[in-house]
Amino acid sequence: MPATVAIIMRSKNEMPHIRAALEMLPRQTFRGFKLFAIDSGSTDGSLEELCKYCDEEHLTQIEPDDYIPGKVLNEAIARTNHEIIVLLNADAIPRSSDWLEHLIRPILEDAADATFSRQIARSDAHFIVAYDYQRAYAPEKPADHFFSAAACAFKRELWERHKFHNNGYAEDAIWATACRMLNARFQLVTESEVEHSHNYSREELFRKKHRHGSSFAKVHGETSPIGHRLYLLLRELVRDLIFACRQRQFRTIPYNITYRATIHAGLYRGIREGSM
């Protein structure tokens, strides 16, 4: 009997991307899935789009303040009884009709316990943002270097062995780290692609990385000595500068520096506060 698949989609004001993402689901070559959705207070029409594709009994609405990523995911997965869980952010748009088929194939063949899609930056992504996505999802990267829940799949039994942490952010990275300690096999599926990226403001980027750093420190006891953080920042600034010059994108350099410094400042502050 074919494996059953639950697709869980989280949304909050994801227009117009959610419409494109939802339109791709009925086009998938693998049809044995059921869509479950959680909307946390959308006011831009995202909820109305979800209602077109998701049965009322499978659509959950929560208050924005009640959105804690890991807690929401655990509760959503617990409402399903499917063998394979697929997470697809409402703003992650599958790029082909065989996106899902490629994503779950290694799991069906028992070649992996969890998989994740390659993410392609949007056409309007800042130069440095697109560069980060290009590096993160490079096919030659080792299987244990990274994980993203924006578009991923995993065996239900893996989640039952270790659920997402219920407090804080960076739920996907922390979960993957814990699962790898249980010898779970993760695989980047380059044939399974989604369009997904964000041009965060400096304040949004700092807040995101601050949350991530705080969660890493609380869960894994991570530390961030200022000297080591400055070394990482300097190394990445040099790498970014070399790439921008090779691409003749000289005008992007000031923003690239601000972007990279904001990431490390947010991580440093979050890890420092989370470890107190």
Buried (B, 14 or more C-beta within 10 A) or exposed (E): EEBBBBBBBBBBBBBEBBBBBBBBBEEBEBEBBBBBBBBBBBEBBBBEBBEEBBEEEBBBEBEEEEBBBBBBBBBBBEEBEBBBBBBBBBBBBBBBBBBBBBBBBBBBEEEBBBBBBBBBBBEEBBBBBBBBBEEBBEEEEEEEEBBBBBBBBBBBEBBEEBBBBBEBBBBBBBBBBBBBEEEBBBBBBEEBBBBBBBEBEBEEBBBBBBBBBBBBBBBBEBEBEEEEBEEBBEEBBEEBBEBBEEEEBEEBBEBBBEBBBBBBBBBBBBBBEBBE
